[in-house]
Amino acid sequence: MTTDLTPLLPLPVIAVIGGLFLIASLLRLRVGPAGMLLRLLTGVFLIAFLLGPQQVQRETERLADQVLLLVDRSGSMGLGERTSGAEAEAERLTALLEAQGSEVIRNDLGSSDRSDLEEGFAAGLGSVERDRLGAVVLLSDGQLSGAEAVSRFELPAPVHTVLVPAGDPETDRRIAWTQVPSFALVGKEISLRFRVESSEAVADLPVTLRVDGSDVLTRRVPTGEETTLTIPADRPGQRIVQLLVPEARGELTGRNNIVSAPVNVIRDRLRVLLISGQPHAGERVWRNVLKSDPAVDLVHFTILKPGNKIAYAGPDELNLIPFPSRELFLEKLSEFNVVVFDRYTYRSVITSFELAEVARYVEEGGAVLIAAGPELALPGSLSRQPNLSYILPATPNGPPSTESFVPKRTDVGARHPITAPLLGEEEWGRWLRLMPAQVRAGDVLLEGGGRPLLVTSRFGEGRVAMMLSDHLWLWARGFDGGGPHREFLRRLVHWLMAEPELEEEALLATLSAEGVLSVERRTLSGEAGTATLQLPGEEASALPLEPAGPGRFTAAVENVEADSATVEAVTETGQLLTAAAIRLGGASPEFDSVLMTSEAGQVLAEATGGGVFTAGEASVRSLPSSRDRFAGQRWLGVKERRAELVLSERRAPLLPRPFWLLLAGGTLLLAWLVESGRALQLLRFLSPGASTFERA
């Protein structure tokens, strides 16, 4: 039986009323203590009237303590025998807990790519009654995140961790980055720092360095120590750098035997040498487009005076500087990414030997663009200089044509990354001059009136392009509607500089955070064939490519669990193309380390009074809630909560409310009588014997 209150007024108001009665009663102390005590008693009865005390008699039923059983369902729990071991241990513990009277509530924890304790506990605690929770039992391999955050929860019960092994023994090798740069400069080295760890007693292991899906080197490195490897940043673009360590026999997984990282290789500055053979309307177009790119350093010379012209003024009287051909072509040519000859003709300014250096520059990886005008058919044309002409993809075969034409993409041009993205071909404006030429190498991307207009080719390690018209400036001026001159020139120059995104034969791959692998094959041929997909720890599989546009073939693979993938394809010429993809948003940490560990469990045990056990070894005990620790060496404890369910309830007032009011009124009247001195008169009136005695 208990006591309850049914107040007529809010408790703060009743407290104020009680305080006022107390003060008023104390102020009457000077009149007499008897009156003060009676007034205090009046206040007590009045407060009792306002509170309405009741006797409560309840019929209750004892409720079983609840145990929250959390089963780790993260990706690492699928290794070895952990899944079956966790199920068997869950059934064993459930039977033991129910046998000693506990109610078991089971929840899953984690997902395929992570095991977040904080999120799992928040969801699990929402399914139990906190005043009945006697323990939390966590079945896991111990590879958990968020243990520190959960330890700061005000949990009302101990947390026990039961570790589930994958087998005996557990074997694993892993490799991890310690430092990898996010970007590097072309021509510099990329420094990669990493660490190899192994559960085996081995001093060193072979590590393979792979760049963009292609193996670069293999080297034995010590285990347990930081190691540094360097690779050259030889070309711009994003490079996917991977390190692989071979799998051990019986290893739990090979997913942590490979690490991947993107390194963005950029050019410090793009240097372009523009040599204009004479002033003309299109010269400013080249200059404006190249100068508008903040990453381009443009060096521009315009030849205004032939080298064999005799100057009759002194050097200090000339407005023109001598053309520094020796410095440019013999000393600093390798510093330029592209050399543009804009309507240049041989005028005894650049010697044959220097032109030979230009050809060697291209053969070793440089790039040359010939923007031709009417001088292409003249004797001084670069196409007639034997030290340079052999690298050019086209030779003139007639005088300039002045018949107007609209540039059109060829079949190859519709697939080539230089010209394929150019929009609005139906609205392109006319050009008014074309230099007829015979193509002997490379690809024709644009044509005018059925004749070649733009020809690109490769020579040695370098690239060459010929624009067989000098009327690109008409597009810039908006003549006849104009055209995409700026984008066209930008893509042409960047192709000459071998930018990866403008490669004709390319294989691209991306892996989204949701596990969707997207593959794109770019080719100038009409067929792309089949690609090969390689995921870490799995066998290679064929990946059919479907047409997605001129020169584009794509494929998609969903639900990829791996954090990286390698795709290979072979071109018509037998060239092997490789592409590597890593998961956007970073690799999942779930498989970084997969060996069973007690670290997270110890953090939870110390914070809540629980314990850490191995599957199959712990028994169950029920313990009083006054204990600090709820775990032994081979047993886990359930905290007794003694929660009850009220089946019925009977209430009765301690005294009827009017009676409290009557008592208050009576004591107040008595206090008045005592303080006024009339209490004795009242006694005399009420006592006849006293009156007779007084008369006698």
C-alpha positions as CSV (number, residue, x, y, z in Angstrom):
1,M,0.0,0.0,0.0
2,T,1.2,3.5,-0.9
3,T,0.1,7.0,-0.6
4,D,-0.6,9.4,-3.5
5,L,-1.9,13.0,-3.8
6,T,-4.7,14.5,-5.8
7,P,-4.0,18.3,-5.5
8,L,-6.7,20.8,-6.3
9,L,-4.1,23.5,-7.2
10,P,-0.6,23.3,-8.7
11,L,1.9,22.3,-6.1
12,P,3.9,25.5,-6.3
13,V,0.7,27.4,-5.5
14,I,0.0,25.1,-2.5
15,A,3.6,25.6,-1.3
16,V,3.1,29.4,-1.4
17,I,-0.1,29.1,0.6
18,G,1.6,26.9,3.1
19,G,4.5,29.4,3.5
20,L,2.1,32.2,4.1
21,F,0.3,30.2,6.8
22,L,3.7,29.5,8.4
23,I,4.7,33.1,8.4
24,A,1.4,34.3,9.8
25,S,1.5,31.7,12.5
26,L,5.0,32.7,13.6
27,L,3.9,36.3,13.8
28,R,1.3,35.3,16.4
29,L,4.0,33.9,18.7
30,R,4.0,37.1,20.7
31,V,0.3,36.6,21.5
32,G,0.9,33.1,22.8
33,P,2.4,29.8,21.9
34,A,-0.9,28.0,22.2
35,G,-2.5,30.1,19.5
36,M,0.5,29.8,17.2
37,L,0.5,26.0,17.4
38,L,-3.2,26.0,16.7
39,R,-2.8,28.2,13.7
40,L,0.0,25.9,12.4
41,L,-2.3,23.0,12.8
42,T,-5.0,24.9,10.8
43,G,-2.4,25.4,8.0
44,V,-1.6,21.7,8.1
45,F,-5.3,20.7,7.8
46,L,-5.8,23.3,5.0
47,I,-2.8,22.0,3.0
48,A,-4.1,18.4,3.5
49,F,-7.5,19.6,2.1
50,L,-5.7,21.0,-1.0
51,L,-3.4,18.0,-1.5
52,G,-6.1,15.4,-1.1
53,P,-3.9,12.5,0.2
54,Q,-5.1,9.0,-0.8
55,Q,-4.3,5.5,0.1
56,V,-3.4,3.4,-3.1
57,Q,-3.5,-0.3,-3.1
58,R,-2.0,-1.9,-6.3
59,E,-2.0,-5.5,-7.6
60,T,1.3,-5.9,-9.6
61,E,3.1,-8.6,-11.6
62,R,6.9,-8.9,-11.7
63,L,8.3,-8.2,-15.2
64,A,11.2,-10.1,-16.7
65,D,14.5,-8.3,-17.2
66,Q,15.2,-7.5,-20.9
67,V,18.5,-8.4,-22.6
68,L,19.3,-6.6,-25.9
69,L,21.2,-9.0,-28.2
70,L,23.0,-7.1,-31.0
71,V,24.4,-9.2,-33.8
72,D,27.0,-7.6,-36.0
73,R,26.0,-7.9,-39.7
74,S,28.9,-5.9,-41.2
75,G,30.9,-7.1,-44.2
76,S,33.8,-8.5,-42.1
77,M,31.3,-10.8,-40.3
78,G,30.8,-12.7,-43.5
79,L,34.4,-14.0,-43.5
80,G,35.2,-17.5,-42.6
81,E,32.9,-19.1,-40.1
82,R,31.8,-15.9,-38.4
83,T,28.2,-15.8,-39.7
84,S,27.4,-19.4,-38.7
85,G,29.3,-18.9,-35.4
86,A,27.3,-15.8,-34.6
87,E,24.0,-17.6,-35.2
88,A,25.0,-20.6,-33.1
89,E,26.2,-18.3,-30.2
90,A,23.0,-16.2,-30.4
91,E,20.9,-19.3,-30.0
92,R,23.0,-20.6,-27.1
93,L,22.9,-17.3,-25.2
94,T,19.2,-16.9,-25.9
95,A,18.5,-20.3,-24.4
96,L,20.6,-19.5,-21.3
97,L,19.0,-16.1,-20.8
98,E,15.5,-17.3,-21.2
99,A,16.2,-20.2,-18.8
100,Q,17.1,-17.7,-16.0
101,G,14.0,-15.6,-16.7
102,S,15.2,-12.9,-19.0
103,E,13.4,-11.6,-22.1
104,V,15.8,-11.5,-25.1
105,I,15.3,-8.9,-27.8
106,R,17.4,-9.3,-30.9
107,N,18.6,-6.6,-33.3
108,D,21.1,-6.5,-36.1
109,L,24.0,-4.1,-36.1
110,G,25.9,-2.6,-39.1
111,S,25.7,-3.0,-42.8
112,S,27.9,-4.5,-45.5
113,D,30.3,-1.6,-45.6
114,R,30.5,-0.4,-42.0
115,S,29.7,-1.4,-38.4
116,D,28.7,1.8,-36.6
117,L,28.1,1.1,-32.9
118,E,26.6,4.5,-32.2
119,E,23.9,4.1,-34.9
120,G,23.3,0.4,-34.0
121,F,22.9,1.1,-30.2
122,A,20.5,4.0,-30.9
123,A,18.3,1.8,-32.9
124,G,18.6,-1.2,-30.5
125,L,17.8,0.8,-27.4
126,G,14.7,2.1,-29.1
127,S,13.3,-1.4,-29.1
128,V,13.6,-2.1,-25.3
129,E,12.2,-0.5,-22.1
130,R,15.1,1.2,-20.4
131,D,13.7,0.5,-16.9
132,R,13.7,-3.2,-17.7
133,L,17.1,-3.4,-19.5
134,G,19.3,-5.8,-17.7
135,A,22.2,-6.2,-20.2
136,V,23.3,-5.6,-23.7
137,V,25.1,-8.5,-25.4
138,L,27.1,-7.7,-28.6
139,L,28.1,-10.5,-31.0
140,S,30.9,-9.3,-33.2
141,D,34.4,-9.8,-34.5
142,G,35.4,-6.7,-32.6
143,Q,36.0,-4.6,-35.7
144,L,33.7,-1.8,-34.6
145,S,33.6,2.0,-34.9
146,G,32.0,4.4,-32.4
147,A,32.9,2.6,-29.2
148,E,34.1,5.8,-27.5
149,A,30.8,7.5,-28.4
150,V,28.7,4.7,-27.1
151,S,30.7,4.5,-23.8
152,R,29.6,8.1,-23.1
153,F,25.9,7.0,-23.4
154,E,24.2,6.9,-20.0
155,L,23.4,3.2,-20.4
156,P,21.3,1.7,-17.5
157,A,22.9,-1.8,-18.0
158,P,26.2,-3.5,-18.6
159,V,27.5,-4.1,-22.2
160,H,29.1,-7.5,-22.8
161,T,31.0,-8.2,-26.0
162,V,31.2,-11.8,-27.3
163,L,33.8,-12.2,-30.0
164,V,33.1,-14.6,-32.9
165,P,36.3,-16.0,-34.6
166,A,36.4,-16.7,-38.3
167,G,38.5,-19.9,-37.7
168,D,41.5,-21.1,-36.0
169,P,43.9,-19.6,-36.7
170,E,42.9,-16.3,-38.3
171,T,45.4,-15.3,-41.1
172,D,45.5,-11.9,-42.7
173,R,47.8,-9.6,-44.6
174,R,47.1,-6.0,-45.1
175,I,48.6,-2.9,-46.7
176,A,47.7,0.6,-45.8
177,W,48.7,4.1,-46.9
178,T,50.5,6.3,-44.5
179,Q,51.0,9.2,-46.9
180,V,49.9,9.7,-50.5
181,P,49.8,13.1,-52.2
182,S,46.6,14.3,-53.8
183,F,48.4,16.0,-56.7
184,A,51.8,16.2,-58.3
185,L,53.4,18.2,-61.1
186,V,54.4,16.8,-64.5
187,G,58.1,16.0,-64.6
188,K,58.3,15.6,-60.8
189,E,58.2,12.4,-58.7
190,I,55.2,11.0,-56.8
191,S,56.3,9.8,-53.3
192,L,54.1,7.0,-51.8
193,R,54.4,5.9,-48.2
194,F,52.8,2.8,-46.9
195,R,52.9,0.0,-44.4
196,V,52.6,-3.8,-44.8
197,E,51.4,-5.9,-41.9
198,S,50.9,-9.6,-41.6
199,S,49.6,-12.0,-38.9
200,E,52.3,-14.4,-40.0
201,A,55.9,-14.3,-38.7
202,V,57.4,-13.0,-42.0
203,A,60.2,-10.4,-42.3
204,D,59.2,-9.1,-45.7
205,L,56.7,-9.5,-48.5
206,P,56.6,-8.6,-52.2
207,V,54.6,-5.5,-53.1
208,T,53.5,-4.7,-56.6
209,L,53.0,-1.1,-57.7
210,R,50.3,-0.6,-60.3
211,V,49.4,2.7,-62.1
212,D,46.2,3.0,-64.0
213,G,45.8,-0.8,-63.9
214,S,49.2,-1.6,-65.3
215,D,52.0,-3.2,-63.2
216,V,55.0,-0.9,-62.8
217,L,57.3,-2.7,-60.4
218,T,57.5,-5.4,-57.7
219,R,59.7,-5.1,-54.7
220,R,60.1,-6.9,-51.4
221,V,59.4,-4.6,-48.4
222,P,59.7,-5.2,-44.6
223,T,56.6,-5.9,-42.7
224,G,55.5,-3.6,-39.9
225,E,57.6,-0.7,-41.1
226,E,56.8,2.4,-43.2
227,T,58.2,2.1,-46.8
228,T,58.5,4.7,-49.5
229,L,58.3,4.2,-53.3
230,T,58.5,6.9,-55.9
231,I,57.1,7.0,-59.5
232,P,57.5,9.7,-62.1
233,A,54.6,12.0,-62.9
234,D,55.2,11.7,-66.7
235,R,51.9,12.9,-68.0
236,P,48.9,15.0,-66.8
237,G,45.6,13.7,-65.7
238,Q,44.3,11.6,-62.8
239,R,46.5,8.6,-62.1
240,I,45.1,5.7,-60.1
241,V,47.9,4.4,-58.0
242,Q,47.6,0.9,-56.4
243,L,49.7,-1.2,-54.2
244,L,49.2,-5.0,-53.9
245,V,50.5,-7.6,-51.6
246,P,49.9,-11.3,-52.5
247,E,47.4,-13.3,-50.5
248,A,48.5,-15.9,-48.0
249,R,47.2,-19.4,-47.9
250,G,44.0,-19.6,-46.0
251,E,43.8,-15.8,-45.7
252,L,40.5,-14.4,-44.5
253,T,40.1,-11.9,-47.4
254,G,42.2,-10.3,-50.2
255,R,40.2,-7.1,-50.1
256,N,42.7,-5.4,-47.8
257,N,45.7,-6.7,-49.8
258,I,45.3,-3.8,-52.2
259,V,45.1,0.0,-51.6
260,S,44.2,2.6,-54.1
261,A,44.5,6.3,-54.3
262,P,43.9,9.0,-57.0
263,V,46.8,11.4,-57.7
264,N,46.0,14.4,-59.9
265,V,49.0,15.1,-62.1
266,I,48.9,18.7,-63.4
267,R,51.2,20.8,-65.4
268,D,52.8,23.7,-63.6
269,R,52.3,25.9,-66.7
270,L,51.5,25.0,-70.3
271,R,54.1,26.7,-72.5
272,V,53.1,27.4,-76.1
273,L,55.4,28.8,-78.8
274,L,53.4,30.7,-81.5
275,I,55.4,31.8,-84.6
276,S,53.4,33.8,-87.1
277,G,55.0,34.1,-90.5
278,Q,53.3,37.4,-91.3
279,P,50.5,39.6,-89.9
280,H,47.0,38.5,-90.9
281,A,43.4,38.5,-89.8
282,G,43.6,35.1,-88.0
283,E,46.7,35.9,-86.0
284,R,44.8,37.6,-83.2
285,V,42.4,34.7,-82.9
286,W,45.3,32.4,-82.0
287,R,46.7,34.9,-79.6
288,N,43.3,35.6,-77.9
289,V,42.4,32.0,-77.4
290,L,45.7,30.9,-76.0
291,K,46.0,34.0,-73.8
292,S,42.5,33.5,-72.4
293,D,43.7,30.2,-70.7
294,P,45.2,31.2,-67.4
295,A,47.3,28.0,-67.3
296,V,49.0,28.8,-70.6
297,D,52.2,30.8,-71.0
298,L,52.3,32.0,-74.5
299,V,55.5,33.1,-76.3
300,H,54.5,34.8,-79.6
301,F,56.7,36.0,-82.4
302,T,55.6,37.5,-85.7
303,I,58.2,37.5,-88.5
304,L,58.1,41.0,-90.1
305,K,61.5,41.0,-91.8
306,P,63.2,38.2,-93.7
307,G,66.5,37.1,-92.3
308,N,68.3,37.8,-95.6
309,K,67.1,41.4,-95.8
310,I,69.9,43.9,-95.4
311,A,69.3,46.5,-92.7
312,Y,70.8,49.9,-93.6
313,A,70.3,51.3,-90.1
314,G,72.4,50.6,-87.0
315,P,71.2,48.0,-84.4
316,D,70.4,50.7,-81.9
317,E,68.1,52.4,-84.5
318,L,66.0,49.4,-85.3
319,N,62.5,49.0,-83.8
320,L,62.5,45.2,-84.4
321,I,64.5,42.7,-82.3
322,P,66.3,39.9,-84.0
323,F,64.4,36.6,-84.0
324,P,66.1,34.4,-81.3
325,S,66.0,31.2,-83.4
326,R,69.1,29.7,-81.8
327,E,67.8,30.2,-78.3
328,L,64.3,28.9,-79.1
329,F,65.1,25.9,-81.2
330,L,68.5,24.8,-79.9
331,E,68.4,25.7,-76.2
332,K,64.8,26.0,-75.0
333,L,62.7,24.0,-77.4
334,S,62.1,21.2,-74.9
335,E,60.6,23.6,-72.5
336,F,57.6,24.2,-74.8
337,N,54.6,21.8,-74.8
338,V,53.4,22.9,-78.3
339,V,54.9,24.8,-81.2
340,V,52.4,26.5,-83.5
341,F,53.6,27.6,-87.0
342,D,50.9,30.1,-88.1
343,R,51.2,30.8,-91.8
344,Y,54.9,30.4,-91.6
345,T,57.1,30.1,-94.7
346,Y,60.8,29.7,-95.0
347,R,62.3,33.3,-95.0
348,S,65.9,32.6,-93.9
349,V,64.9,33.1,-90.3
350,I,64.8,29.5,-89.0
351,T,67.6,27.4,-90.4
352,S,67.3,23.9,-91.8
353,F,69.3,22.6,-88.8
354,E,66.8,24.3,-86.4
355,L,63.9,22.7,-88.3
356,A,65.6,19.4,-87.9
357,E,65.6,20.0,-84.2
358,V,61.8,20.6,-84.4
359,A,61.4,17.2,-86.0
360,R,63.5,15.6,-83.3
361,Y,61.5,17.4,-80.7
362,V,58.3,15.9,-82.0
363,E,59.8,12.4,-82.3
364,E,60.8,12.6,-78.6
365,G,57.3,13.6,-77.4
366,G,56.7,17.2,-78.5
367,A,53.8,18.6,-80.6
368,V,53.6,20.8,-83.7
369,L,50.6,22.5,-85.2
370,I,50.7,23.9,-88.8
371,A,48.1,26.5,-89.4
372,A,48.4,26.8,-93.2
373,G,47.6,29.6,-95.6
374,P,48.3,30.2,-99.3
375,E,52.1,30.0,-98.6
376,L,51.7,26.2,-98.1
377,A,51.9,25.7,-101.9
378,L,54.9,28.1,-102.4
379,P,58.5,26.9,-102.6
380,G,59.2,28.3,-99.1
381,S,56.5,26.1,-97.5
382,L,57.4,24.0,-94.5
383,S,56.1,21.1,-96.4
384,R,59.0,21.5,-98.8
385,Q,61.7,21.6,-96.1
386,P,63.2,18.1,-96.1
387,N,64.3,18.4,-92.5
388,L,60.7,18.8,-91.3
389,S,58.3,17.7,-94.1
390,Y,58.7,14.0,-93.3
391,I,56.8,14.4,-90.0
392,L,53.8,16.2,-91.6
393,P,50.7,14.1,-92.3
394,A,49.7,16.0,-95.5
395,T,51.4,17.7,-98.5
396,P,50.0,20.4,-100.8
397,N,48.8,19.3,-104.2
398,G,47.5,22.5,-105.8
399,P,46.9,26.2,-105.5
400,P,44.5,27.5,-102.8
401,S,40.8,27.1,-103.4
402,T,38.7,30.2,-102.8
403,E,35.4,28.4,-103.2
404,S,33.3,28.9,-100.0
405,F,32.6,25.8,-97.9
406,V,31.1,24.8,-94.5
407,P,33.5,22.7,-92.3
408,K,32.0,19.2,-91.7
409,R,33.0,16.4,-89.5
410,T,34.2,13.2,-91.2
411,D,33.1,9.8,-89.9
412,V,36.3,9.7,-87.9
413,G,35.8,13.3,-86.7
414,A,32.4,12.3,-85.4
415,R,34.2,9.9,-83.0
416,H,37.3,11.8,-82.3
417,P,37.5,13.6,-78.9
418,I,38.7,16.8,-80.5
419,T,35.7,17.3,-82.8
420,A,33.0,15.0,-81.5
421,P,31.8,17.2,-78.7
422,L,31.5,20.3,-80.9
423,L,27.9,21.4,-81.0
424,G,25.6,23.0,-83.6
425,E,27.3,21.6,-86.8
426,E,24.2,22.4,-88.8
427,E,24.6,26.1,-88.0
428,W,28.4,26.5,-88.5
429,G,29.4,29.4,-90.8
430,R,31.3,29.2,-94.1
431,W,35.0,29.5,-94.7
432,L,36.3,31.1,-97.9
433,R,39.7,29.5,-98.5
434,L,41.1,26.0,-98.4
435,M,44.6,24.6,-99.3
436,P,44.2,21.3,-101.2
437,A,46.5,18.6,-99.8
438,Q,47.2,14.9,-100.1
439,V,46.9,13.1,-96.8
440,R,49.6,10.5,-96.3
441,A,49.2,9.7,-92.6
442,G,46.9,10.2,-89.7
443,D,43.2,11.0,-89.5
444,V,41.1,13.6,-91.3
445,L,38.7,15.0,-88.7
446,L,37.2,18.0,-90.6
447,E,36.7,18.4,-94.3
448,G,35.5,21.2,-96.6
449,G,33.8,20.5,-99.8
450,G,35.0,16.9,-99.7
451,R,38.7,17.9,-99.2
452,P,40.8,17.5,-96.0
453,L,40.6,20.5,-93.6
454,L,42.0,19.2,-90.3
455,V,44.5,16.3,-90.2
456,T,46.0,14.9,-87.0
457,S,48.7,12.3,-86.7
458,R,51.3,10.8,-84.4
459,F,55.0,10.7,-85.1
460,G,57.3,8.9,-82.8
461,E,56.3,9.8,-79.3
462,G,54.9,13.2,-80.4
463,R,51.9,14.6,-82.3
464,V,51.3,16.7,-85.4
465,A,48.2,18.5,-86.6
466,M,47.7,20.5,-89.8
467,M,44.9,23.1,-90.3
468,L,44.6,23.5,-94.1
469,S,42.9,26.9,-94.0
470,D,43.6,30.3,-92.5
471,H,39.9,31.3,-92.2
472,L,39.2,30.1,-88.7
473,W,38.9,33.8,-87.8
474,L,35.6,34.0,-89.7
475,W,34.1,31.9,-87.0
476,A,35.5,34.2,-84.3
477,R,34.0,37.2,-86.1
478,G,30.6,35.6,-86.4
479,F,30.6,35.5,-90.2
480,D,27.6,33.5,-91.5
481,G,26.7,32.6,-88.0
482,G,30.3,31.8,-86.8
483,G,31.2,28.6,-85.1
484,P,32.8,27.1,-81.9
485,H,36.3,28.4,-82.6
486,R,37.3,28.8,-79.0
487,E,36.4,25.3,-77.9
488,F,37.7,23.8,-81.1
489,L,41.2,25.4,-80.7
490,R,41.3,24.6,-77.0
491,R,40.6,20.9,-77.6
492,L,43.0,20.8,-80.5
493,V,45.9,22.3,-78.5
494,H,45.2,20.1,-75.5
495,W,45.1,16.9,-77.7
496,L,48.5,17.9,-79.0
497,M,49.7,18.1,-75.4
498,A,48.5,14.5,-74.9
499,E,45.8,15.3,-72.3
500,P,44.4,11.9,-71.2
501,E,40.7,13.0,-71.6
502,L,41.3,13.6,-75.3
503,E,42.9,10.3,-76.2
504,E,41.3,8.6,-79.2
505,E,41.7,5.1,-77.9
506,A,40.8,5.3,-74.2
507,L,39.2,3.2,-71.5
508,L,37.6,5.0,-68.5
509,A,36.1,3.5,-65.3
510,T,34.5,5.1,-62.3
511,L,33.1,3.4,-59.1
512,S,30.3,5.3,-57.3
513,A,29.8,5.4,-53.6
514,E,26.7,3.2,-54.1
515,G,28.8,0.5,-55.7
516,V,28.0,1.1,-59.4
517,L,30.9,0.6,-61.7
518,S,30.6,2.6,-65.0
519,V,33.0,1.7,-67.9
520,E,33.4,3.8,-71.1
521,R,35.4,2.7,-74.1
522,R,36.3,5.4,-76.6
523,T,37.6,4.3,-80.0
524,L,37.8,5.5,-83.6
525,S,36.8,2.1,-84.9
526,G,33.2,0.9,-85.2
527,E,33.6,-1.9,-82.7
528,A,34.9,-2.1,-79.1
529,G,34.6,-5.8,-78.4
530,T,34.6,-7.0,-74.8
531,A,36.4,-5.7,-71.8
532,T,37.7,-7.7,-68.9
533,L,36.8,-6.9,-65.3
534,Q,39.1,-7.7,-62.4
535,L,37.9,-7.2,-58.8
536,P,40.2,-7.8,-55.8
537,G,40.2,-11.4,-54.6
538,E,38.0,-12.6,-57.5
539,E,38.4,-14.2,-60.9
540,A,38.5,-12.0,-64.0
541,S,35.2,-11.8,-65.9
542,A,34.1,-10.7,-69.3
543,L,32.3,-7.3,-69.5
544,P,30.3,-6.7,-72.7
545,L,30.3,-3.2,-74.0
546,E,27.2,-1.6,-75.6
547,P,27.2,1.2,-78.2
548,A,26.4,4.6,-76.6
549,G,27.1,7.0,-79.5
550,P,29.7,7.5,-82.2
551,G,32.9,6.0,-81.0
552,R,31.6,5.4,-77.5
553,F,30.8,2.1,-75.8
554,T,29.7,1.7,-72.2
555,A,28.9,-0.9,-69.6
556,A,27.7,-0.8,-66.0
557,V,28.0,-3.2,-63.1
558,E,25.9,-2.7,-60.0
559,N,26.3,-3.8,-56.4
560,V,30.1,-3.9,-56.5
561,E,31.3,-4.5,-52.9
562,A,35.0,-4.0,-53.6
563,D,36.5,-0.6,-53.1
564,S,38.5,-0.8,-56.4
565,A,38.3,-2.4,-59.8
566,T,40.5,-2.9,-62.8
567,V,39.2,-3.0,-66.4
568,E,41.2,-4.1,-69.5
569,A,40.5,-3.9,-73.2
570,V,42.5,-4.5,-76.4
571,T,42.4,-2.2,-79.4
572,E,42.3,-3.3,-83.0
573,T,46.1,-2.8,-83.2
574,G,46.6,-5.1,-80.2
575,Q,47.3,-2.3,-77.7
576,L,46.3,-3.2,-74.2
577,L,44.2,-0.5,-72.5
578,T,43.8,-0.5,-68.7
579,A,41.7,1.5,-66.4
580,A,41.5,1.5,-62.6
581,A,38.6,2.8,-60.6
582,I,38.3,3.4,-56.9
583,R,35.1,4.1,-54.9
584,L,34.1,7.7,-54.8
585,G,34.0,9.1,-51.3
586,G,36.8,6.9,-50.2
587,A,37.2,3.3,-49.5
588,S,35.1,1.5,-46.9
589,P,37.1,0.9,-43.7
590,E,35.2,-2.3,-43.1
591,F,37.9,-4.5,-44.6
592,D,41.0,-2.5,-43.6
593,S,41.5,-4.8,-40.7
594,V,39.6,-8.0,-40.3
595,L,41.3,-9.9,-37.5
596,M,39.3,-10.5,-34.4
597,T,40.0,-7.9,-31.7
598,S,38.8,-7.0,-28.2
599,E,39.7,-3.3,-28.2
600,A,36.2,-1.9,-28.8
601,G,34.7,-4.4,-26.4
602,Q,37.1,-3.4,-23.6
603,V,36.1,0.3,-24.0
604,L,32.5,-0.6,-23.6
605,A,33.2,-3.0,-20.7
606,E,35.1,-0.5,-18.7
607,A,32.4,2.2,-19.2
608,T,29.4,0.0,-18.2
609,G,30.8,-2.8,-16.0
610,G,30.5,-5.5,-18.6
611,G,32.9,-8.0,-20.0
612,V,34.6,-9.4,-23.1
613,F,34.3,-13.1,-24.0
614,T,34.9,-15.5,-26.8
615,A,31.9,-17.4,-28.3
616,G,31.0,-20.5,-26.4
617,E,32.8,-19.8,-23.1
618,A,30.4,-17.5,-21.1
619,S,27.6,-18.6,-18.8
620,V,24.8,-16.3,-17.6
621,R,24.1,-15.0,-14.1
622,S,21.5,-12.6,-12.6
623,L,23.0,-10.1,-10.2
624,P,21.6,-7.3,-7.9
625,S,21.6,-3.8,-9.3
626,S,23.8,-2.6,-6.5
627,R,26.9,-4.2,-8.0
628,D,29.5,-2.2,-9.9
629,R,30.8,-5.1,-12.1
630,F,28.6,-7.6,-13.9
631,A,31.1,-9.9,-15.5
632,G,33.4,-12.7,-14.3
633,Q,36.1,-14.6,-16.0
634,R,33.7,-17.0,-17.7
635,W,30.3,-15.6,-17.0
636,L,28.3,-12.5,-17.9
637,G,25.8,-10.9,-15.6
638,V,22.3,-9.5,-16.1
639,K,21.4,-6.6,-13.9
640,E,18.2,-7.2,-11.8
641,R,15.8,-4.3,-12.6
642,R,12.7,-5.6,-10.7
643,A,10.3,-3.8,-12.9
644,E,6.5,-4.4,-12.3
645,L,3.3,-4.3,-14.2
646,V,0.3,-2.8,-12.4
647,L,-2.7,-5.2,-12.9
648,S,-5.2,-3.3,-10.8
649,E,-5.4,-0.2,-8.5
650,R,-7.7,0.9,-5.7
651,R,-7.7,4.4,-4.3
652,A,-9.4,5.7,-1.1
653,P,-9.0,9.2,0.5
654,L,-7.1,9.2,3.7
655,L,-10.0,11.4,5.0
656,P,-12.8,13.0,3.1
657,R,-12.0,16.5,1.8
658,P,-14.8,18.2,3.8
659,F,-13.4,16.6,7.0
660,W,-10.0,18.2,6.4
661,L,-11.8,21.5,5.9
662,L,-13.9,21.0,9.1
663,L,-10.7,20.3,11.1
664,A,-9.1,23.4,9.7
665,G,-12.1,25.5,10.6
666,G,-12.3,24.0,14.1
667,T,-8.6,24.6,14.9
668,L,-8.8,28.1,13.6
669,L,-11.8,28.9,15.8
670,L,-10.0,27.3,18.8
671,A,-7.0,29.5,18.1
672,W,-9.1,32.6,18.1
673,L,-10.8,31.6,21.4
674,V,-7.4,31.0,23.0
675,E,-5.8,34.2,21.8
676,S,-8.9,36.3,22.8
677,G,-9.2,34.8,26.4
678,R,-12.6,33.5,25.8
679,A,-11.6,29.9,25.9
680,L,-11.9,29.9,29.8
681,Q,-15.3,31.6,29.6
682,L,-16.4,28.9,27.2
683,L,-15.1,26.2,29.5
684,R,-17.0,27.7,32.4
685,F,-20.2,27.9,30.4
686,L,-19.8,24.3,29.2
687,S,-19.0,23.1,32.8
688,P,-21.9,23.4,35.3
689,G,-19.9,22.0,38.1
690,A,-17.4,24.7,37.8
691,S,-20.1,27.3,38.1
692,T,-21.6,25.8,41.3
693,F,-18.2,25.7,42.9
694,E,-17.5,29.3,42.1
695,R,-20.9,30.4,43.6
696,A,-20.1,28.4,46.8
